Amino acid sequence: MEEKGLRELLLQRLHMELLLFKDSMLQKEKEDIFMDSYRIEIYVDLYEIFVEHADTLGADTMRMLLNLNYGILETVYQKWMGKKDSFYDELNTYVCNELESVSAMADEVYSDEKEGEHGTEPDQAA
């Protein structure tokens, strides 16, 4: 099969996998769907990444993907879940920095109010 045909077949398979995944999610209860929200997001992201890069894949790579015994998206998702993700660490650092900024602003705002309570502002009589 030529490269163009393999690419079309790969894109069709990925689309079918995503539709089947969506259907399986819609069969679940609301709470279960909520619990799977990360998985849903990753599946959609994986699909979009594959579609975006399909034109760069060689024929042998597409053949390997098409010959996977399990779903392409599921296979990559499972491998992704096994990787150490720095997202939480980055988010933690960001939130801590934001909290420090808010704390510094609060110190300024509330220290000004405290000074006003004691009549130390220039426009108040002692």
Secondary structure by P-SEA (a helix, b strand, c coil): ccaaaaaaaaaaaaaaaaaaaaaaaaaccaaaaaaaaaaaaaaaaaaaaaaaacccccaaaaaaaaaccccaaaaaaaaaaacccaaaaaaaaaaaaaaaaaaaaaaaaaaaaaaaaacccccccc
